[in-house]
């Protein structure tokens, strides 16, 4: 069997894949195009939690499908896919209601910082593209697998609507994606709480109307001042 692997400068190379480990008929094996390190990956690295041995890391990922289980229907071999960090079947009652993170078969992705990864519940977890993207787009597609989805879910769960005011606490990758999502949902005012000039600039570029650098009670007071006592 052969799989597609992308490299820098747009080169496409084919290389043989030896015995991908399909463990369940709902699995897919993907060859990683790019993955990254999340802040939560650093927790065990710094000693948080209990571990009895080496641990495979990585839950932000995208790549090309090289093998599928017999029950996988929505993606196919050779297709470029983006995967979620939360594995779900997308068919249970919780998924149907929009809470895939509470799927009755939920698992959490790990092991994506590797050449290949096994993706359980592939039909519900992987989203396939209809073409092989240019390698320059890999970082953007990879961001969809976690930080954009998380920020988007925050705006959705907060019920941001046209004309509303949204306050985004924090200016990391997820916070900046929440600014993008709030703008998409039509928020008239987006207050980004940020203390870093470079991230403040990104927040403004992405749609923030106001920046609040204060934290704690001072931050709350500043938000209330900006919104004339109403808040978000």
Backbone bond lengths (Angstrom), bond angles and torsions (degrees), N, CA, C in turn:
res aa  C-N    CA-C-N  psi(-1)  N-CA   C-N-CA  omega(-1)  CA-C   N-CA-C  phi
1 X - - - 1.442 - - 1.518 108.82 -
2 X 1.326 117.43 147.98 1.455 120.97 -179.35 1.521 110.11 -125.49
3 X 1.312 115.97 149.08 1.454 121.53 -178.77 1.515 110.02 -128.38
4 X 1.327 115.95 154.62 1.449 121.60 178.59 1.513 109.78 -89.99
5 X 1.323 117.03 136.20 1.459 120.90 176.14 1.518 108.72 -133.10
6 X 1.346 116.80 129.97 1.450 121.09 -179.61 1.518 110.75 -95.29
7 X 1.307 115.26 148.67 1.456 121.29 177.22 1.519 108.73 -131.72
8 X 1.331 116.74 172.28 1.457 121.24 178.47 1.514 111.32 -59.00
9 X 1.323 115.09 159.71 1.460 123.32 179.74 1.518 112.61 64.91
10 X 1.357 116.45 18.33 1.446 120.63 173.46 1.506 115.74 79.65
11 X 1.317 117.99 5.50 1.457 120.32 -179.49 1.523 110.47 -67.71
12 X 1.308 116.85 137.61 1.458 122.09 175.58 1.518 108.21 -116.66
13 X 1.316 116.18 124.37 1.454 120.33 -177.99 1.527 108.64 -125.94
14 X 1.320 117.06 145.06 1.454 122.40 176.86 1.518 109.44 -106.23
15 X 1.306 115.91 133.37 1.443 117.87 177.35 1.535 109.16 -140.59
16 X 1.286 115.29 151.53 1.454 120.16 -176.14 1.523 110.44 -74.09
17 X 1.322 115.24 139.92 1.461 122.10 178.07 1.517 108.12 -109.67
18 X 1.297 116.37 126.74 1.461 120.51 -177.03 1.521 110.77 -95.02
19 X 1.307 117.29 112.10 1.454 124.34 167.25 1.534 114.02 48.43
20 X 1.343 118.95 67.44 1.462 119.78 173.58 1.525 109.95 -59.26
21 X 1.308 116.63 142.87 1.460 120.73 -172.98 1.527 111.38 -93.18
22 X 1.319 115.63 85.16 1.463 121.52 171.71 1.528 107.06 -77.92
23 X 1.317 116.72 116.80 1.460 120.72 -177.80 1.517 113.39 -101.37
24 X 1.324 116.50 -18.38 1.463 121.21 179.73 1.523 108.27 -145.57
25 X 1.331 118.15 153.40 1.472 119.97 -178.28 1.518 113.61 -65.17
26 X 1.330 118.22 -14.32 1.461 121.39 177.98 1.528 112.90 -94.46
27 X 1.339 117.80 5.15 1.464 122.86 -179.24 1.526 112.19 -80.68
28 X 1.320 114.91 156.55 1.465 122.52 163.24 1.520 107.61 -133.46
29 X 1.329 115.51 151.36 1.459 121.70 172.83 1.518 107.21 -109.99
30 X 1.331 116.72 129.78 1.450 118.86 177.18 1.522 109.79 -121.67
31 X 1.320 114.22 148.85 1.452 121.17 172.44 1.527 106.16 -95.38
32 X 1.328 116.25 121.73 1.449 120.85 -171.06 1.519 111.67 -71.35
33 X 1.319 116.31 131.43 1.462 121.34 171.11 1.512 109.97 -87.91
34 X 1.333 116.38 -39.86 1.462 121.25 178.14 1.523 107.80 -160.68
35 X 1.315 116.17 146.52 1.458 122.25 171.26 1.516 106.59 -143.66
36 X 1.323 116.62 171.37 1.460 118.27 -176.01 1.518 110.54 -145.20
37 X 1.327 114.99 176.10 1.458 121.47 178.73 1.522 108.52 -103.38
38 X 1.315 116.23 125.06 1.459 122.71 178.43 1.530 109.14 -94.59
39 X 1.314 116.16 158.63 1.454 119.54 176.03 1.511 112.60 -56.15
40 X 1.343 116.73 -36.26 1.462 119.70 -179.94 1.521 112.38 -69.04
41 X 1.342 117.77 -21.24 1.465 120.26 174.03 1.522 111.09 -67.35
42 X 1.320 116.76 -25.57 1.456 120.68 -176.86 1.523 112.84 -79.82
43 X 1.335 117.45 -18.23 1.468 119.30 -179.32 1.529 111.50 -59.20
44 X 1.333 119.69 -55.91 1.472 118.39 178.78 1.519 112.33 -65.17
45 X 1.335 117.11 -32.31 1.465 120.20 177.68 1.525 110.64 -59.52
46 X 1.329 116.43 -33.39 1.459 121.48 -179.99 1.525 113.00 -89.28
47 X 1.338 116.57 0.80 1.454 119.57 175.04 1.508 116.39 102.02
48 X 1.331 119.04 4.45 1.454 120.88 178.07 1.526 110.15 -77.93
49 X 1.317 117.11 135.32 1.455 121.27 179.89 1.511 111.74 92.03
50 X 1.326 114.41 174.28 1.459 121.04 -179.77 1.527 109.52 -113.96
51 X 1.313 115.84 130.24 1.459 121.59 -177.69 1.522 109.20 -136.09
52 X 1.315 115.40 139.89 1.462 119.69 -178.20 1.517 112.69 -109.80
53 X 1.349 116.36 12.61 1.454 119.03 178.73 1.510 110.86 173.64
54 X 1.322 117.63 -175.55 1.465 120.97 179.11 1.525 111.22 -58.92
55 X 1.310 116.54 148.13 1.457 121.80 -177.24 1.518 109.66 -130.88
56 X 1.326 116.48 127.15 1.459 121.31 174.95 1.525 108.80 -72.17
57 X 1.322 116.76 135.33 1.456 121.75 -175.60 1.522 109.86 -114.17
58 X 1.329 115.02 167.98 1.462 120.21 170.69 1.507 114.27 111.52
59 X 1.341 116.62 118.84 1.463 120.14 178.66 1.528 111.70 -140.29
60 X 1.325 117.64 11.92 1.461 122.11 174.94 1.519 106.75 -117.35
61 X 1.327 117.72 115.28 1.457 117.76 -164.78 1.531 111.98 -161.20
62 X 1.318 114.13 159.00 1.458 122.52 168.85 1.525 106.95 -157.10
63 X 1.316 116.38 160.49 1.451 118.94 -177.91 1.514 111.60 173.02
64 X 1.316 115.60 -161.91 1.464 122.57 -174.48 1.523 109.98 -112.13
65 X 1.317 116.32 133.29 1.467 121.96 178.66 1.523 109.16 -70.22
66 X 1.339 116.15 128.07 1.457 119.82 178.38 1.526 112.26 -114.48
67 X 1.317 117.86 -14.85 1.464 120.90 177.35 1.519 108.52 -160.46
68 X 1.334 116.45 147.34 1.456 121.14 177.95 1.521 109.70 -133.69
69 X 1.333 114.75 151.65 1.448 120.41 174.35 1.522 111.43 -75.52
70 X 1.306 116.29 167.97 1.464 121.26 -173.39 1.524 113.46 -65.76
71 X 1.339 118.07 -21.73 1.464 120.31 -178.18 1.525 113.65 -96.78
72 X 1.306 118.20 -1.92 1.467 121.04 -177.38 1.524 109.80 -78.35
73 X 1.328 116.31 126.24 1.463 121.20 -174.78 1.526 114.31 -120.08
74 X 1.333 118.48 -25.20 1.463 119.50 -169.00 1.523 114.09 -94.31
75 X 1.332 118.22 -13.26 1.465 120.97 175.17 1.518 108.31 -129.03
76 X 1.318 115.97 159.47 1.458 120.05 -176.97 1.521 109.87 -136.80
77 X 1.313 115.35 163.57 1.456 120.89 179.01 1.528 110.25 -61.35
78 X 1.336 114.87 139.99 1.452 120.46 -178.87 1.513 114.08 87.67
79 X 1.338 117.78 -5.52 1.461 121.31 -177.79 1.528 110.83 -89.40
80 X 1.320 116.71 138.68 1.461 121.58 175.59 1.522 108.00 -80.95
81 X 1.345 115.80 131.55 1.461 120.39 -175.25 1.524 110.73 -133.14
82 X 1.319 114.77 153.88 1.461 122.89 170.56 1.521 106.57 -115.93
83 X 1.335 116.63 134.48 1.454 120.14 -176.38 1.512 112.56 -115.25
84 X 1.318 115.19 151.48 1.460 121.17 176.72 1.518 110.49 -85.86
85 X 1.337 116.48 153.88 1.466 120.16 174.36 1.523 111.07 -74.94
86 X 1.333 116.45 -20.28 1.464 120.92 177.88 1.520 107.70 -103.92
87 X 1.315 116.90 115.60 1.456 122.15 -177.33 1.519 109.40 -83.64
88 X 1.328 116.89 128.67 1.460 120.56 -177.37 1.515 110.01 -146.67
89 X 1.341 115.68 156.31 1.470 118.59 179.51 1.527 112.15 -83.91
90 X 1.328 117.55 -17.49 1.462 124.29 179.57 1.532 112.64 63.58
91 X 1.332 117.02 18.97 1.469 119.85 178.68 1.525 113.23 -127.08
92 X 1.332 118.48 -18.53 1.462 120.31 -177.10 1.535 109.63 -70.25
93 X 1.343 119.01 167.08 1.463 120.71 -178.93 1.525 113.83 -56.00
94 X 1.338 117.71 -39.12 1.457 119.74 179.89 1.531 110.76 -65.65
95 X 1.328 116.91 -43.52 1.465 120.52 177.71 1.523 110.87 -61.84
96 X 1.316 116.65 -43.86 1.450 120.38 -178.69 1.520 112.09 -63.25
97 X 1.335 116.22 -26.68 1.462 120.80 178.29 1.526 112.07 -85.06
98 X 1.356 115.65 -4.89 1.454 119.49 177.52 1.512 115.27 100.58
99 X 1.342 116.37 9.95 1.458 119.87 -179.85 1.528 109.85 -114.01
100 X 1.324 115.55 66.00 1.465 120.08 179.68 1.524 112.14 -59.75
101 X 1.320 117.43 -25.27 1.461 120.12 178.86 1.526 112.01 -71.07
102 X 1.327 117.18 -9.07 1.468 121.90 175.34 1.519 111.41 -113.34
103 X 1.333 116.66 22.37 1.470 121.36 -179.71 1.523 110.72 -52.54
104 X 1.330 115.54 141.87 1.466 119.80 179.67 1.521 112.39 -66.03
105 X 1.328 117.12 -17.62 1.463 120.81 175.59 1.535 111.89 -110.61
106 X 1.299 116.61 18.77 1.460 121.39 -171.14 1.527 113.18 -54.53
107 X 1.323 113.92 136.90 1.459 123.52 167.32 1.523 106.82 -134.65
108 X 1.324 117.44 167.79 1.452 120.62 175.88 1.515 109.38 -116.00
109 X 1.311 115.41 134.63 1.457 122.04 -176.38 1.522 111.42 -66.89
110 X 1.303 116.00 142.00 1.453 121.96 171.16 1.524 107.93 -152.13
111 X 1.305 116.88 165.65 1.455 120.83 175.94 1.510 115.48 86.57
112 X 1.346 118.05 14.08 1.463 119.84 -176.50 1.523 113.77 -84.34
113 X 1.323 118.11 -7.15 1.468 119.67 174.66 1.525 108.04 -87.35
114 X 1.327 114.28 70.56 1.463 122.21 -173.07 1.519 108.18 -162.39
115 X 1.332 117.70 168.10 1.464 119.17 177.55 1.526 112.75 -64.75
116 X 1.342 116.67 -36.93 1.458 122.36 -178.18 1.521 109.54 -132.70
117 X 1.323 116.30 157.03 1.459 120.43 177.39 1.522 109.53 -144.60
118 X 1.335 115.01 143.67 1.463 121.13 172.60 1.521 108.19 -91.14
119 X 1.328 116.78 130.19 1.460 122.08 -178.97 1.532 108.71 -113.67
120 X 1.333 118.29 103.59 1.464 119.84 174.19 1.534 110.28 -67.62
121 X 1.327 115.85 159.13 1.474 121.37 177.70 1.528 110.79 49.94
122 X 1.316 115.17 49.25 1.463 120.60 -171.36 1.522 112.97 -60.22
123 X 1.331 118.25 -38.02 1.462 119.83 -177.29 1.516 112.16 -61.36
124 X 1.316 117.30 -38.11 1.450 119.97 -178.23 1.511 114.01 -88.93
125 X 1.331 116.95 -15.82 1.468 121.13 -171.14 1.520 113.35 -102.49
126 X 1.317 117.70 -34.47 1.462 121.58 -175.07 1.528 111.31 -97.28
127 X 1.317 115.27 138.50 1.461 122.01 173.84 1.519 107.69 -114.58
128 X 1.320 116.11 120.75 1.455 120.78 -174.79 1.514 113.17 -93.39
129 X 1.343 116.41 143.01 1.454 122.13 171.62 1.518 108.88 -89.49
130 X 1.322 116.09 157.09 1.467 119.65 178.85 1.518 112.77 -90.18
131 X 1.347 116.66 8.27 1.454 120.66 179.15 1.522 108.24 -156.25
132 X 1.319 115.90 165.51 1.461 120.89 173.89 1.520 108.24 -86.07
133 X 1.318 118.45 116.05 1.471 120.65 -175.07 1.515 112.36 -73.76
134 X 1.307 115.08 160.23 1.458 120.57 173.38 1.525 108.73 -65.52
135 X 1.327 118.36 139.73 1.469 120.50 -179.34 1.526 114.18 -55.49
136 X 1.328 117.31 -24.85 1.466 119.24 179.35 1.520 112.07 -64.80
137 X 1.326 116.85 -18.48 1.462 121.48 -179.89 1.527 113.23 -91.06
138 X 1.318 117.93 -5.87 1.466 120.04 -177.24 1.531 113.17 -54.41
139 X 1.348 119.14 -48.08 1.469 117.73 -178.89 1.523 112.66 -60.47
140 X 1.337 117.69 -36.64 1.461 120.60 179.18 1.522 110.83 -66.66
141 X 1.320 116.75 -43.40 1.459 120.55 179.96 1.520 111.09 -67.41
142 X 1.326 116.28 -38.40 1.451 120.21 179.06 1.526 110.71 -63.64
143 X 1.332 116.96 -36.25 1.467 120.28 179.60 1.519 111.94 -63.88
144 X 1.330 117.02 -27.21 1.462 120.19 179.06 1.526 111.37 -65.40
145 X 1.347 116.61 -26.89 1.467 119.47 -173.35 1.516 113.25 -69.57
146 X 1.335 118.06 -20.23 1.466 119.01 -178.65 1.518 111.53 -142.09
147 X 1.328 118.28 -69.74 1.458 119.66 -167.92 1.526 112.97 -63.80
148 X 1.327 118.51 -42.44 1.464 119.13 178.32 1.528 110.43 -66.86
149 X 1.340 115.80 -44.70 1.462 118.50 179.26 1.518 112.81 -60.27
150 X 1.336 116.50 -38.84 1.458 120.45 -179.39 1.529 111.07 -69.13
151 X 1.332 117.24 -46.23 1.456 120.17 177.58 1.516 112.44 -63.93
152 X 1.315 116.12 -37.49 1.470 121.33 178.85 1.526 110.06 -66.17
153 X 1.324 116.11 -43.05 1.462 120.29 179.20 1.528 110.72 -62.87
154 X 1.338 116.64 -36.27 1.461 120.11 178.30 1.526 110.96 -62.01
155 X 1.326 116.29 -45.62 1.462 119.70 179.49 1.518 111.22 -65.57
156 X 1.315 116.63 -37.74 1.461 120.63 178.37 1.524 110.99 -66.99
157 X 1.345 116.40 -45.76 1.462 120.09 -179.20 1.527 111.36 -66.08
158 X 1.333 117.38 -30.85 1.466 121.59 178.03 1.531 111.92 -78.93
159 X 1.315 115.97 -3.54 1.463 122.71 178.70 1.528 112.11 57.05
160 X 1.319 114.99 47.97 1.458 120.41 174.62 1.527 108.61 -66.61
161 X 1.314 116.46 128.66 1.461 121.72 -176.47 1.526 109.97 -130.56
162 X 1.331 117.66 164.91 1.458 119.80 178.51 1.526 111.71 -55.19
163 X 1.331 115.40 132.33 1.439 121.31 178.67 1.513 115.49 86.43
164 X 1.321 118.25 -4.13 1.463 121.50 -176.31 1.521 111.09 -83.77
165 X 1.339 114.39 172.22 1.458 121.48 174.09 1.520 108.84 -111.13
166 X 1.328 116.61 129.70 1.465 121.80 178.76 1.518 109.59 -118.92
167 X 1.321 116.28 137.97 1.458 121.78 173.56 1.520 107.80 -114.46
168 X 1.317 116.54 124.04 1.455 122.11 179.36 1.529 107.71 -106.80
169 X 1.326 115.77 115.26 1.461 120.90 -177.88 1.520 109.02 -93.66
170 X 1.317 116.38 112.46 1.457 120.13 -178.75 1.514 111.48 108.45
171 X 1.326 116.38 143.45 1.458 120.80 -174.75 1.520 112.63 -123.63
172 X 1.326 116.50 24.27 1.460 119.65 172.88 1.518 110.35 -73.95
173 X 1.319 115.90 -170.63 1.463 119.99 -177.20 1.518 112.04 -58.42
174 X 1.333 117.70 -43.59 1.464 120.63 -179.55 1.527 110.59 -65.70
175 X 1.346 117.14 -43.47 1.448 119.96 179.07 1.515 112.35 -60.34
176 X 1.326 116.60 -42.33 1.458 119.82 178.93 1.527 111.26 -65.98
177 X 1.323 117.10 -35.52 1.461 119.84 175.74 1.534 110.83 -68.34
178 X 1.330 117.30 -32.42 1.468 120.63 176.43 1.521 110.68 -65.67
179 X 1.319 117.48 -33.85 1.460 120.68 174.71 1.525 109.97 -62.01
180 X 1.333 116.47 -46.36 1.466 120.77 178.17 1.523 110.50 -59.01
181 X 1.335 116.15 -44.41 1.462 120.34 -178.21 1.522 110.97 -65.84
182 X 1.334 117.28 -42.43 1.466 120.09 179.98 1.523 110.62 -61.91
183 X 1.328 116.03 -39.01 1.464 118.99 177.03 1.523 110.30 -64.26
184 X 1.336 116.70 -42.80 1.459 120.34 179.18 1.525 111.02 -59.70
185 X 1.326 116.83 -39.99 1.460 120.65 -179.07 1.525 112.61 -76.56
186 X 1.311 117.92 -1.90 1.448 120.72 171.66 1.510 116.10 93.73
187 X 1.337 118.41 16.82 1.467 119.96 178.15 1.528 109.85 -57.71
188 X 1.327 116.03 132.52 1.466 120.27 179.60 1.519 110.98 -77.51
189 X 1.340 115.51 -33.32 1.463 120.42 179.50 1.512 108.55 -130.50
190 X 1.315 116.47 129.83 1.464 122.40 179.01 1.522 107.45 -125.95
191 X 1.327 115.74 111.37 1.457 121.81 -178.98 1.525 108.07 -100.19
192 X 1.314 116.30 115.48 1.465 121.21 179.57 1.525 108.77 -99.16
193 X 1.323 116.72 123.48 1.459 121.33 177.78 1.520 108.10 -90.78
194 X 1.326 115.82 106.65 1.460 121.17 -171.08 1.517 109.81 -147.09
195 X 1.328 114.98 141.95 1.466 120.52 178.40 1.522 112.53 -117.28
196 X 1.317 117.75 8.77 1.458 121.24 -176.86 1.525 109.21 -115.67
197 X 1.335 118.30 118.08 1.466 120.92 -175.90 1.526 114.27 -53.64
198 X 1.333 118.20 -41.84 1.461 119.73 -178.06 1.527 110.82 -66.04
199 X 1.318 116.84 -37.14 1.461 120.09 179.78 1.526 110.87 -77.89
200 X 1.314 116.93 -31.48 1.459 119.60 173.69 1.530 110.16 -59.84
201 X 1.324 115.42 -41.76 1.466 119.70 179.33 1.523 110.84 -63.64
202 X 1.334 117.10 -41.59 1.461 119.84 177.30 1.521 111.26 -64.43
203 X 1.335 116.64 -42.58 1.458 119.85 179.14 1.525 110.82 -58.57
204 X 1.328 116.92 -43.40 1.472 120.44 178.23 1.520 110.74 -64.35
205 X 1.339 115.75 -40.79 1.470 119.59 178.16 1.520 111.28 -61.98
206 X 1.328 116.48 -36.69 1.459 121.38 -177.17 1.526 113.73 -82.49
207 X 1.335 118.12 -8.26 1.462 118.72 174.81 1.508 116.31 131.10
208 X 1.340 118.87 -2.12 1.465 119.80 178.60 1.523 109.64 -65.60
209 X 1.331 115.62 138.23 1.458 120.73 178.70 1.521 111.89 -96.72
210 X 1.333 116.66 -22.95 1.457 121.49 -177.69 1.523 109.65 -142.34
211 X 1.318 115.79 150.82 1.461 122.22 175.85 1.531 108.49 -120.12
212 X 1.328 116.26 131.93 1.457 121.75 175.12 1.520 107.22 -121.51
213 X 1.331 116.80 119.06 1.458 121.31 -178.58 1.523 112.00 -92.49
214 X 1.321 118.04 -18.91 1.459 121.06 -178.13 1.522 111.01 -70.34
215 X 1.344 115.38 159.45 1.463 121.69 178.04 1.532 108.77 -129.46
216 X 1.321 115.56 169.88 1.457 120.97 176.26 1.519 112.33 61.66
217 X 1.328 116.83 -143.24 1.457 121.78 -177.96 1.523 111.61 -61.35
218 X 1.341 116.46 -35.25 1.457 119.33 178.60 1.529 110.96 -65.42
219 X 1.343 115.84 -38.95 1.459 119.94 178.02 1.516 111.81 -64.87
220 X 1.327 116.08 -42.83 1.466 120.38 178.39 1.531 109.91 -61.15
221 X 1.342 116.04 -45.11 1.457 120.06 -179.14 1.527 111.31 -61.20
222 X 1.337 115.80 -39.76 1.461 119.11 -179.94 1.521 111.37 -66.48
223 X 1.325 117.47 -41.03 1.467 120.76 177.68 1.528 110.28 -63.28
224 X 1.317 116.34 -43.52 1.463 119.81 179.53 1.529 111.18 -64.06
225 X 1.330 116.30 -35.56 1.463 119.92 177.07 1.520 110.35 -65.03
226 X 1.330 116.29 -46.09 1.468 119.81 -178.76 1.521 111.62 -63.34
227 X 1.323 117.25 -32.46 1.473 120.61 -175.75 1.521 112.34 -101.66
228 X 1.343 117.15 15.85 1.459 123.26 177.37 1.535 111.89 54.60
229 X 1.330 114.00 43.68 1.449 119.89 173.78 1.516 116.12 84.11
230 X 1.331 117.38 1.59 1.471 120.29 -176.38 1.524 112.14 -91.52
231 X 1.324 116.99 -40.98 1.461 120.07 -176.31 1.513 111.49 83.51
232 X 1.310 115.83 -164.46 1.476 121.28 -177.04 1.516 109.71 -94.89
